[in-house]
Amino acid sequence: MYTPFRQDLFWDVDPKAIDANKHARYIIERILDFGSIPDIQWMWKTYQRKTIRNVVRTSRVLHKRTRPLWLLLTNEHK
């Protein structure tokens, strides 16, 4: 089965069991913290900016050094 994101981003689960819609928050968090350029490009094409911005603002697991960058990149600078 083809997965549009790198399977090694999801070392703690079976990547084949991940649904891009159902597990959007989980996928976005992993890509924001550990994703490569192709992963990030896929994320921007797959999810609305509003969805990504919401994950950045509300995530409890996003690395504290990652959040400021993504707040800027999603135009959510507060």
mmCIF file as gemmi writes it, N, C-alpha and C atoms, coordinates in Angstrom:
data_model
loop_
_atom_site.group_PDB
_atom_site.id
_atom_site.type_symbol
_atom_site.label_atom_id
_atom_site.label_alt_id
_atom_site.label_comp_id
_atom_site.label_asym_id
_atom_site.label_entity_id
_atom_site.label_seq_id
_atom_site.pdbx_PDB_ins_code
_atom_site.Cartn_x
_atom_site.Cartn_y
_atom_site.Cartn_z
_atom_site.occupancy
_atom_site.B_iso_or_equiv
_atom_site.pdbx_formal_charge
_atom_site.auth_seq_id
_atom_site.auth_asym_id
_atom_site.pdbx_PDB_model_num
ATOM 1 N N . MET Axp A 1 ? 0.843 -1.188 0 1 0 ? 1 A 1
ATOM 2 C CA . MET Axp A 1 ? 0 0 0 1 0 ? 1 A 1
ATOM 3 C C . MET Axp A 1 ? 0.885 1.246 0 1 0 ? 1 A 1
ATOM 4 N N . TYR Axp A 2 ? 0.576 2.2 -0.846 1 0 ? 2 A 1
ATOM 5 C CA . TYR Axp A 2 ? 1.337 3.442 -0.948 1 0 ? 2 A 1
ATOM 6 C C . TYR Axp A 2 ? 0.95 4.396 0.164 1 0 ? 2 A 1
ATOM 7 N N . THR Axp A 3 ? 1.922 4.929 0.854 1 0 ? 3 A 1
ATOM 8 C CA . THR Axp A 3 ? 1.668 5.988 1.828 1 0 ? 3 A 1
ATOM 9 C C . THR Axp A 3 ? 2.365 7.238 1.326 1 0 ? 3 A 1
ATOM 10 N N . PRO Axp A 4 ? 1.683 8.344 1.298 1 0 ? 4 A 1
ATOM 11 C CA . PRO Axp A 4 ? 2.23 9.567 0.715 1 0 ? 4 A 1
ATOM 12 C C . PRO Axp A 4 ? 3.265 10.274 1.586 1 0 ? 4 A 1
ATOM 13 N N . PHE Axp A 5 ? 3.516 9.754 2.751 1 0 ? 5 A 1
ATOM 14 C CA . PHE Axp A 5 ? 4.495 10.348 3.652 1 0 ? 5 A 1
ATOM 15 C C . PHE Axp A 5 ? 5.516 9.281 4.027 1 0 ? 5 A 1
ATOM 16 N N . ARG Axp A 6 ? 6.657 9.713 4.513 1 0 ? 6 A 1
ATOM 17 C CA . ARG Axp A 6 ? 7.711 8.771 4.895 1 0 ? 6 A 1
ATOM 18 C C . ARG Axp A 6 ? 7.253 7.907 6.066 1 0 ? 6 A 1
ATOM 19 N N . GLN Axp A 7 ? 7.345 6.619 5.9 1 0 ? 7 A 1
ATOM 20 C CA . GLN Axp A 7 ? 6.897 5.712 6.947 1 0 ? 7 A 1
ATOM 21 C C . GLN Axp A 7 ? 7.755 5.797 8.199 1 0 ? 7 A 1
ATOM 22 N N . ASP Axp A 8 ? 9.018 6.177 8.063 1 0 ? 8 A 1
ATOM 23 C CA . ASP Axp A 8 ? 9.873 6.248 9.25 1 0 ? 8 A 1
ATOM 24 C C . ASP Axp A 8 ? 9.507 7.408 10.171 1 0 ? 8 A 1
ATOM 25 N N . LEU Axp A 9 ? 8.623 8.302 9.743 1 0 ? 9 A 1
ATOM 26 C CA . LEU Axp A 9 ? 8.129 9.354 10.635 1 0 ? 9 A 1
ATOM 27 C C . LEU Axp A 9 ? 7.249 8.773 11.741 1 0 ? 9 A 1
ATOM 28 N N . PHE Axp A 10 ? 6.74 7.575 11.493 1 0 ? 10 A 1
ATOM 29 C CA . PHE Axp A 10 ? 5.771 6.971 12.402 1 0 ? 10 A 1
ATOM 30 C C . PHE Axp A 10 ? 6.342 5.688 12.987 1 0 ? 10 A 1
ATOM 31 N N . TRP Axp A 11 ? 7.425 5.85 13.719 1 0 ? 11 A 1
ATOM 32 C CA . TRP Axp A 11 ? 8.171 4.726 14.281 1 0 ? 11 A 1
ATOM 33 C C . TRP Axp A 11 ? 7.399 3.994 15.373 1 0 ? 11 A 1
ATOM 34 N N . ASP Axp A 12 ? 6.391 4.621 15.951 1 0 ? 12 A 1
ATOM 35 C CA . ASP Axp A 12 ? 5.7 4.038 17.093 1 0 ? 12 A 1
ATOM 36 C C . ASP Axp A 12 ? 4.375 3.368 16.732 1 0 ? 12 A 1
ATOM 37 N N . VAL Axp A 13 ? 4 3.402 15.459 1 0 ? 13 A 1
ATOM 38 C CA . VAL Axp A 13 ? 2.757 2.768 15.007 1 0 ? 13 A 1
ATOM 39 C C . VAL Axp A 13 ? 2.995 2.107 13.655 1 0 ? 13 A 1
ATOM 40 N N . ASP Axp A 14 ? 2.031 1.329 13.224 1 0 ? 14 A 1
ATOM 41 C CA . ASP Axp A 14 ? 2.093 0.733 11.892 1 0 ? 14 A 1
ATOM 42 C C . ASP Axp A 14 ? 1.675 1.806 10.89 1 0 ? 14 A 1
ATOM 43 N N . PRO Axp A 15 ? 2.585 2.305 10.062 1 0 ? 15 A 1
ATOM 44 C CA . PRO Axp A 15 ? 2.248 3.38 9.124 1 0 ? 15 A 1
ATOM 45 C C . PRO Axp A 15 ? 1.131 3.014 8.152 1 0 ? 15 A 1
ATOM 46 N N . LYS Axp A 16 ? 0.959 1.747 7.888 1 0 ? 16 A 1
ATOM 47 C CA . LYS Axp A 16 ? -0.097 1.316 6.975 1 0 ? 16 A 1
ATOM 48 C C . LYS Axp A 16 ? -1.486 1.498 7.578 1 0 ? 16 A 1
ATOM 49 N N . ALA Axp A 17 ? -1.554 1.643 8.894 1 0 ? 17 A 1
ATOM 50 C CA . ALA Axp A 17 ? -2.834 1.826 9.573 1 0 ? 17 A 1
ATOM 51 C C . ALA Axp A 17 ? -3.22 3.292 9.702 1 0 ? 17 A 1
ATOM 52 N N . ILE Axp A 18 ? -2.371 4.192 9.247 1 0 ? 18 A 1
ATOM 53 C CA . ILE Axp A 18 ? -2.638 5.626 9.378 1 0 ? 18 A 1
ATOM 54 C C . ILE Axp A 18 ? -3.512 6.1 8.224 1 0 ? 18 A 1
ATOM 55 N N . ASP Axp A 19 ? -4.577 6.781 8.563 1 0 ? 19 A 1
ATOM 56 C CA . ASP Axp A 19 ? -5.481 7.369 7.585 1 0 ? 19 A 1
ATOM 57 C C . ASP Axp A 19 ? -5.217 8.874 7.545 1 0 ? 19 A 1
ATOM 58 N N . ALA Axp A 20 ? -4.935 9.422 6.36 1 0 ? 20 A 1
ATOM 59 C CA . ALA Axp A 20 ? -4.556 10.832 6.228 1 0 ? 20 A 1
ATOM 60 C C . ALA Axp A 20 ? -5.637 11.783 6.733 1 0 ? 20 A 1
ATOM 61 N N . ASN Axp A 21 ? -6.895 11.422 6.609 1 0 ? 21 A 1
ATOM 62 C CA . ASN Axp A 21 ? -7.976 12.293 7.097 1 0 ? 21 A 1
ATOM 63 C C . ASN Axp A 21 ? -8.242 12.075 8.581 1 0 ? 21 A 1
ATOM 64 N N . LYS Axp A 22 ? -8.391 10.841 8.959 1 0 ? 22 A 1
ATOM 65 C CA . LYS Axp A 22 ? -8.728 10.496 10.347 1 0 ? 22 A 1
ATOM 66 C C . LYS Axp A 22 ? -7.608 10.878 11.321 1 0 ? 22 A 1
ATOM 67 N N . HIS Axp A 23 ? -6.361 10.75 10.9 1 0 ? 23 A 1
ATOM 68 C CA . HIS Axp A 23 ? -5.212 11.004 11.772 1 0 ? 23 A 1
ATOM 69 C C . HIS Axp A 23 ? -4.451 12.262 11.369 1 0 ? 23 A 1
ATOM 70 N N . ALA Axp A 24 ? -5.165 13.247 10.855 1 0 ? 24 A 1
ATOM 71 C CA . ALA Axp A 24 ? -4.53 14.471 10.341 1 0 ? 24 A 1
ATOM 72 C C . ALA Axp A 24 ? -3.651 15.15 11.392 1 0 ? 24 A 1
ATOM 73 N N . ARG Axp A 25 ? -4.148 15.331 12.592 1 0 ? 25 A 1
ATOM 74 C CA . ARG Axp A 25 ? -3.378 16.014 13.64 1 0 ? 25 A 1
ATOM 75 C C . ARG Axp A 25 ? -2.063 15.295 13.905 1 0 ? 25 A 1
ATOM 76 N N . TYR Axp A 26 ? -2.133 13.998 14.057 1 0 ? 26 A 1
ATOM 77 C CA . TYR Axp A 26 ? -0.95 13.183 14.334 1 0 ? 26 A 1
ATOM 78 C C . TYR Axp A 26 ? 0.073 13.304 13.201 1 0 ? 26 A 1
ATOM 79 N N . ILE Axp A 27 ? -0.397 13.224 11.977 1 0 ? 27 A 1
ATOM 80 C CA . ILE Axp A 27 ? 0.49 13.325 10.817 1 0 ? 27 A 1
ATOM 81 C C . ILE Axp A 27 ? 1.124 14.702 10.745 1 0 ? 27 A 1
ATOM 82 N N . ILE Axp A 28 ? 0.322 15.731 10.907 1 0 ? 28 A 1
ATOM 83 C CA . ILE Axp A 28 ? 0.834 17.105 10.835 1 0 ? 28 A 1
ATOM 84 C C . ILE Axp A 28 ? 1.885 17.338 11.917 1 0 ? 28 A 1
ATOM 85 N N . GLU Axp A 29 ? 1.62 16.902 13.136 1 0 ? 29 A 1
ATOM 86 C CA . GLU Axp A 29 ? 2.593 17.081 14.217 1 0 ? 29 A 1
ATOM 87 C C . GLU Axp A 29 ? 3.925 16.425 13.881 1 0 ? 29 A 1
ATOM 88 N N . ARG Axp A 30 ? 3.887 15.214 13.371 1 0 ? 30 A 1
ATOM 89 C CA . ARG Axp A 30 ? 5.133 14.517 13.026 1 0 ? 30 A 1
ATOM 90 C C . ARG Axp A 30 ? 5.879 15.233 11.908 1 0 ? 30 A 1
ATOM 91 N N . ILE Axp A 31 ? 5.143 15.666 10.901 1 0 ? 31 A 1
ATOM 92 C CA . ILE Axp A 31 ? 5.79 16.359 9.787 1 0 ? 31 A 1
ATOM 93 C C . ILE Axp A 31 ? 6.375 17.691 10.249 1 0 ? 31 A 1
ATOM 94 N N . LEU Axp A 32 ? 5.661 18.416 11.086 1 0 ? 32 A 1
ATOM 95 C CA . LEU Axp A 32 ? 6.173 19.703 11.57 1 0 ? 32 A 1
ATOM 96 C C . LEU Axp A 32 ? 7.464 19.531 12.36 1 0 ? 32 A 1
ATOM 97 N N . ASP Axp A 33 ? 7.544 18.483 13.151 1 0 ? 33 A 1
ATOM 98 C CA . ASP Axp A 33 ? 8.732 18.261 13.971 1 0 ? 33 A 1
ATOM 99 C C . ASP Axp A 33 ? 9.862 17.532 13.237 1 0 ? 33 A 1
ATOM 100 N N . PHE Axp A 34 ? 9.526 16.575 12.388 1 0 ? 34 A 1
ATOM 101 C CA . PHE Axp A 34 ? 10.554 15.696 11.837 1 0 ? 34 A 1
ATOM 102 C C . PHE Axp A 34 ? 10.544 15.559 10.317 1 0 ? 34 A 1
ATOM 103 N N . GLY Axp A 35 ? 9.629 16.236 9.651 1 0 ? 35 A 1
ATOM 104 C CA . GLY Axp A 35 ? 9.456 16.035 8.221 1 0 ? 35 A 1
ATOM 105 C C . GLY Axp A 35 ? 10.56 16.629 7.361 1 0 ? 35 A 1
ATOM 106 N N . SER Axp A 36 ? 10.715 16.047 6.187 1 0 ? 36 A 1
ATOM 107 C CA . SER Axp A 36 ? 11.647 16.555 5.185 1 0 ? 36 A 1
ATOM 108 C C . SER Axp A 36 ? 10.892 17.527 4.277 1 0 ? 36 A 1
ATOM 109 N N . ILE Axp A 37 ? 11.601 18.157 3.349 1 0 ? 37 A 1
ATOM 110 C CA . ILE Axp A 37 ? 10.972 19.083 2.413 1 0 ? 37 A 1
ATOM 111 C C . ILE Axp A 37 ? 9.829 18.398 1.646 1 0 ? 37 A 1
ATOM 112 N N . PRO Axp A 38 ? 10.04 17.2 1.079 1 0 ? 38 A 1
ATOM 113 C CA . PRO Axp A 38 ? 8.913 16.547 0.399 1 0 ? 38 A 1
ATOM 114 C C . PRO Axp A 38 ? 7.721 16.257 1.325 1 0 ? 38 A 1
ATOM 115 N N . ASP Axp A 39 ? 7.989 15.909 2.581 1 0 ? 39 A 1
ATOM 116 C CA . ASP Axp A 39 ? 6.902 15.676 3.543 1 0 ? 39 A 1
ATOM 117 C C . ASP Axp A 39 ? 6.109 16.961 3.763 1 0 ? 39 A 1
ATOM 118 N N . ILE Axp A 40 ? 6.826 18.059 3.922 1 0 ? 40 A 1
ATOM 119 C CA . ILE Axp A 40 ? 6.186 19.351 4.162 1 0 ? 40 A 1
ATOM 120 C C . ILE Axp A 40 ? 5.387 19.785 2.94 1 0 ? 40 A 1
ATOM 121 N N . GLN Axp A 41 ? 5.932 19.581 1.756 1 0 ? 41 A 1
ATOM 122 C CA . GLN Axp A 41 ? 5.208 19.915 0.531 1 0 ? 41 A 1
ATOM 123 C C . GLN Axp A 41 ? 3.917 19.101 0.44 1 0 ? 41 A 1
ATOM 124 N N . TRP Axp A 42 ? 4.008 17.821 0.751 1 0 ? 42 A 1
ATOM 125 C CA . TRP Axp A 42 ? 2.815 16.986 0.752 1 0 ? 42 A 1
ATOM 126 C C . TRP Axp A 42 ? 1.793 17.51 1.746 1 0 ? 42 A 1
ATOM 127 N N . MET Axp A 43 ? 2.246 17.888 2.953 1 0 ? 43 A 1
ATOM 128 C CA . MET Axp A 43 ? 1.344 18.399 3.986 1 0 ? 43 A 1
ATOM 129 C C . MET Axp A 43 ? 0.605 19.646 3.498 1 0 ? 43 A 1
ATOM 130 N N . TRP Axp A 44 ? 1.332 20.597 2.884 1 0 ? 44 A 1
ATOM 131 C CA . TRP Axp A 44 ? 0.699 21.834 2.403 1 0 ? 44 A 1
ATOM 132 C C . TRP Axp A 44 ? -0.336 21.537 1.324 1 0 ? 44 A 1
ATOM 133 N N . LYS Axp A 45 ? -0.087 20.522 0.501 1 0 ? 45 A 1
ATOM 134 C CA . LYS Axp A 45 ? -1.033 20.164 -0.562 1 0 ? 45 A 1
ATOM 135 C C . LYS Axp A 45 ? -2.245 19.398 -0.023 1 0 ? 45 A 1
ATOM 136 N N . THR Axp A 46 ? -2.051 18.686 1.073 1 0 ? 46 A 1
ATOM 137 C CA . THR Axp A 46 ? -3.081 17.798 1.591 1 0 ? 46 A 1
ATOM 138 C C . THR Axp A 46 ? -4.022 18.473 2.58 1 0 ? 46 A 1
ATOM 139 N N . TYR Axp A 47 ? -3.484 19.342 3.413 1 0 ? 47 A 1
ATOM 140 C CA . TYR Axp A 47 ? -4.281 19.933 4.486 1 0 ? 47 A 1
ATOM 141 C C . TYR Axp A 47 ? -4.421 21.44 4.29 1 0 ? 47 A 1
ATOM 142 N N . GLN Axp A 48 ? -5.554 21.962 4.704 1 0 ? 48 A 1
ATOM 143 C CA . GLN Axp A 48 ? -5.789 23.402 4.634 1 0 ? 48 A 1
ATOM 144 C C . GLN Axp A 48 ? -4.869 24.122 5.613 1 0 ? 48 A 1
ATOM 145 N N . ARG Axp A 49 ? -4.478 25.326 5.242 1 0 ? 49 A 1
ATOM 146 C CA . ARG Axp A 49 ? -3.621 26.138 6.109 1 0 ? 49 A 1
ATOM 147 C C . ARG Axp A 49 ? -4.273 26.316 7.481 1 0 ? 49 A 1
ATOM 148 N N . LYS Axp A 50 ? -5.578 26.485 7.505 1 0 ? 50 A 1
ATOM 149 C CA . LYS Axp A 50 ? -6.309 26.647 8.762 1 0 ? 50 A 1
ATOM 150 C C . LYS Axp A 50 ? -6.126 25.424 9.668 1 0 ? 50 A 1
ATOM 151 N N . THR Axp A 51 ? -6.157 24.245 9.094 1 0 ? 51 A 1
ATOM 152 C CA . THR Axp A 51 ? -5.974 23.006 9.859 1 0 ? 51 A 1
ATOM 153 C C . THR Axp A 51 ? -4.565 22.932 10.427 1 0 ? 51 A 1
ATOM 154 N N . ILE Axp A 52 ? -3.576 23.234 9.596 1 0 ? 52 A 1
ATOM 155 C CA . ILE Axp A 52 ? -2.18 23.214 10.048 1 0 ? 52 A 1
ATOM 156 C C . ILE Axp A 52 ? -1.971 24.246 11.147 1 0 ? 52 A 1
ATOM 157 N N . ARG Axp A 53 ? -2.499 25.43 10.951 1 0 ? 53 A 1
ATOM 158 C CA . ARG Axp A 53 ? -2.383 26.507 11.944 1 0 ? 53 A 1
ATOM 159 C C . ARG Axp A 53 ? -2.996 26.081 13.277 1 0 ? 53 A 1
ATOM 160 N N . ASN Axp A 54 ? -4.15 25.438 13.222 1 0 ? 54 A 1
ATOM 161 C CA . ASN Axp A 54 ? -4.81 24.976 14.442 1 0 ? 54 A 1
ATOM 162 C C . ASN Axp A 54 ? -3.945 23.953 15.181 1 0 ? 54 A 1
ATOM 163 N N . VAL Axp A 55 ? -3.327 23.044 14.446 1 0 ? 55 A 1
ATOM 164 C CA . VAL Axp A 55 ? -2.439 22.056 15.07 1 0 ? 55 A 1
ATOM 165 C C . VAL Axp A 55 ? -1.257 22.767 15.73 1 0 ? 55 A 1
ATOM 166 N N . VAL Axp A 56 ? -0.673 23.73 15.046 1 0 ? 56 A 1
ATOM 167 C CA . VAL Axp A 56 ? 0.467 24.464 15.598 1 0 ? 56 A 1
ATOM 168 C C . VAL Axp A 56 ? 0.071 25.156 16.898 1 0 ? 56 A 1
ATOM 169 N N . ARG Axp A 57 ? -1.087 25.781 16.917 1 0 ? 57 A 1
ATOM 170 C CA . ARG Axp A 57 ? -1.522 26.526 18.101 1 0 ? 57 A 1
ATOM 171 C C . ARG Axp A 57 ? -1.907 25.64 19.272 1 0 ? 57 A 1
ATOM 172 N N . THR Axp A 58 ? -2.459 24.462 19.008 1 0 ? 58 A 1
ATOM 173 C CA . THR Axp A 58 ? -3.051 23.673 20.092 1 0 ? 58 A 1
ATOM 174 C C . THR Axp A 58 ? -2.301 22.391 20.449 1 0 ? 58 A 1
ATOM 175 N N . SER Axp A 59 ? -1.307 22.028 19.686 1 0 ? 59 A 1
ATOM 176 C CA . SER Axp A 59 ? -0.606 20.768 19.929 1 0 ? 59 A 1
ATOM 177 C C . SER Axp A 59 ? 0.086 20.756 21.289 1 0 ? 59 A 1
ATOM 178 N N . ARG Axp A 60 ? -0.03 19.633 21.963 1 0 ? 60 A 1
ATOM 179 C CA . ARG Axp A 60 ? 0.674 19.436 23.235 1 0 ? 60 A 1
ATOM 180 C C . ARG Axp A 60 ? 2.006 18.735 23.04 1 0 ? 60 A 1
ATOM 181 N N . VAL Axp A 61 ? 2.252 18.209 21.842 1 0 ? 61 A 1
ATOM 182 C CA . VAL Axp A 61 ? 3.469 17.429 21.614 1 0 ? 61 A 1
ATOM 183 C C . VAL Axp A 61 ? 4.468 18.12 20.688 1 0 ? 61 A 1
ATOM 184 N N . LEU Axp A 62 ? 4.071 19.18 20.036 1 0 ? 62 A 1
ATOM 185 C CA . LEU Axp A 62 ? 4.976 19.877 19.132 1 0 ? 62 A 1
ATOM 186 C C . LEU Axp A 62 ? 6.154 20.437 19.924 1 0 ? 62 A 1
ATOM 187 N N . HIS Axp A 63 ? 7.342 20.211 19.419 1 0 ? 63 A 1
ATOM 188 C CA . HIS Axp A 63 ? 8.553 20.633 20.116 1 0 ? 63 A 1
ATOM 189 C C . HIS Axp A 63 ? 8.546 22.148 20.317 1 0 ? 63 A 1
ATOM 190 N N . LYS Axp A 64 ? 8.982 22.597 21.482 1 0 ? 64 A 1
ATOM 191 C CA . LYS Axp A 64 ? 8.925 24.03 21.802 1 0 ? 64 A 1
ATOM 192 C C . LYS Axp A 64 ? 9.791 24.879 20.871 1 0 ? 64 A 1
ATOM 193 N N . ARG Axp A 65 ? 10.793 24.291 20.26 1 0 ? 65 A 1
ATOM 194 C CA . ARG Axp A 65 ? 11.616 25.038 19.304 1 0 ? 65 A 1
ATOM 195 C C . ARG Axp A 65 ? 11.023 25.022 17.902 1 0 ? 65 A 1
ATOM 196 N N . THR Axp A 66 ? 10.137 24.098 17.644 1 0 ? 66 A 1
ATOM 197 C CA . THR Axp A 66 ? 9.492 23.993 16.339 1 0 ? 66 A 1
ATOM 198 C C . THR Axp A 66 ? 8.325 24.968 16.216 1 0 ? 66 A 1
ATOM 199 N N . ARG Axp A 67 ? 7.576 25.127 17.286 1 0 ? 67 A 1
ATOM 200 C CA . ARG Axp A 67 ? 6.357 25.939 17.263 1 0 ? 67 A 1
ATOM 201 C C . ARG Axp A 67 ? 6.567 27.364 16.74 1 0 ? 67 A 1
ATOM 202 N N . PRO Axp A 68 ? 7.567 28.128 17.212 1 0 ? 68 A 1
ATOM 203 C CA . PRO Axp A 68 ? 7.711 29.512 16.715 1 0 ? 68 A 1
ATOM 204 C C . PRO Axp A 68 ? 7.904 29.599 15.194 1 0 ? 68 A 1
ATOM 205 N N . LEU Axp A 69 ? 8.674 28.68 14.636 1 0 ? 69 A 1
ATOM 206 C CA . LEU Axp A 69 ? 8.867 28.669 13.189 1 0 ? 69 A 1
ATOM 207 C C . LEU Axp A 69 ? 7.539 28.476 12.473 1 0 ? 69 A 1
ATOM 208 N N . TRP Axp A 70 ? 6.773 27.488 12.908 1 0 ? 70 A 1
ATOM 209 C CA . TRP Axp A 70 ? 5.518 27.197 12.237 1 0 ? 70 A 1
ATOM 210 C C . TRP Axp A 70 ? 4.456 28.249 12.499 1 0 ? 70 A 1
ATOM 211 N N . LEU Axp A 71 ? 4.521 28.93 13.624 1 0 ? 71 A 1
ATOM 212 C CA . LEU Axp A 71 ? 3.623 30.057 13.834 1 0 ? 71 A 1
ATOM 213 C C . LEU Axp A 71 ? 3.879 31.142 12.795 1 0 ? 71 A 1
ATOM 214 N N . LEU Axp A 72 ? 5.145 31.392 12.511 1 0 ? 72 A 1
ATOM 215 C CA . LEU Axp A 72 ? 5.486 32.367 11.468 1 0 ? 72 A 1
ATOM 216 C C . LEU Axp A 72 ? 5.056 31.886 10.086 1 0 ? 72 A 1
ATOM 217 N N . LEU Axp A 73 ? 5.323 30.633 9.779 1 0 ? 73 A 1
ATOM 218 C CA . LEU Axp A 73 ? 5.027 30.114 8.444 1 0 ? 73 A 1
ATOM 219 C C . LEU Axp A 73 ? 3.531 29.949 8.178 1 0 ? 73 A 1
ATOM 220 N N . THR Axp A 74 ? 2.73 29.905 9.22 1 0 ? 74 A 1
ATOM 221 C CA . THR Axp A 74 ? 1.283 29.819 9.032 1 0 ? 74 A 1
ATOM 222 C C . THR Axp A 74 ? 0.617 31.172 9.305 1 0 ? 74 A 1
ATOM 223 N N . ASN Axp A 75 ? 1.437 32.212 9.373 1 0 ? 75 A 1
ATOM 224 C CA . ASN Axp A 75 ? 0.922 33.573 9.607 1 0 ? 75 A 1
ATOM 225 C C . ASN Axp A 75 ? 0.137 33.675 10.897 1 0 ? 75 A 1
ATOM 226 N N . GLU Axp A 76 ? 0.59 32.983 11.905 1 0 ? 76 A 1
ATOM 227 C CA . GLU Axp A 76 ? -0.072 32.954 13.193 1 0 ? 76 A 1
ATOM 228 C C . GLU Axp A 76 ? 0.888 33.494 14.24 1 0 ? 76 A 1
ATOM 229 N N . HIS Axp A 77 ? 1.496 34.618 13.976 1 0 ? 77 A 1
ATOM 230 C CA . HIS Axp A 77 ? 2.492 35.176 14.897 1 0 ? 77 A 1
ATOM 231 C C . HIS Axp A 77 ? 1.788 36.026 15.948 1 0 ? 77 A 1
ATOM 232 N N . LYS Axp A 78 ? 1.854 35.519 17.163 1 0 ? 78 A 1
ATOM 233 C CA . LYS Axp A 78 ? 1.253 36.218 18.305 1 0 ? 78 A 1
ATOM 234 C C . LYS Axp A 78 ? 2.285 36.416 19.366 1 0 ? 78 A 1
